[in-house]
């Protein structure tokens, strides 16, 4: 994995304190923590967890149709 891209961000003091402490306790560099969290967010959004429920409801085929709005 090539790490040639750089980004600079400004963090609120509270978030910087958390990141510094997390890095100190775990021994993981701050940059790696940030990269892992960004990747986690990206994969969660792409996954669309609500789709886990698709097909889990039993009932009539028109169950999701609003009554009175038939075409």
N, C-alpha and C positions, 0 to 999 in steps of 0.2 A: 504494500500500500504506500503510495507516494504522498508525502505531506508537504506539497509545495505551495498551497494556498494559505494565506494569512488573513485574519480578521481581527480588528481591534474593537472592543466593546467597552462601554462604561457601565460599571455595576454600582448599584446602591451599596452603601457601606454594610448593611445587614447581609446582603447576598455575598459580598466579598469576604466577610467574616466567616460565613458558612463554608464557602468554597475553600478558603485557607485552612480552616479546621478539618474539613473532610479530607483534604489533601494530606495534612499532617497525620491524621489518625490512620488513614488507609495506606499511606505511602505512595498513592497514585498521583501523578502530576496533575495540576489544575487543568491543563489543556486536554488531557485524556478524559477527565471527568466531564468537561464541557462537551467534547466530541461524543462520548457515550450517551449523554443525556439528549443531545440533538438527534442522534441516530434512533434512540428509543422513541422520541416524539414522532419522528418521521415514519417509523414502521407502525406505530400505533394508529396514526392517522390513515395510512394506506390500508390498514387491515379492516377498518370500519367495524368495530366490535358489535354494533347493532345487528349486523348480518348473521351473527351467531344464532339469533332467534328465528331466522327465516325457516319456514317449514315446521316450526315447533308447535303450531296451533292447529288443532283439529276442528273441523266444522264444515258448514256448507261452502261451496265454491265462491258464493257472492258475499261471504262474511265481511269483507272489507268495504263493501259498497254502502254509501250513505243512502238511507231510505228517502225517497222523494226526489232523488237526483239522477234517476235512470235516464239514459239517452233514448 
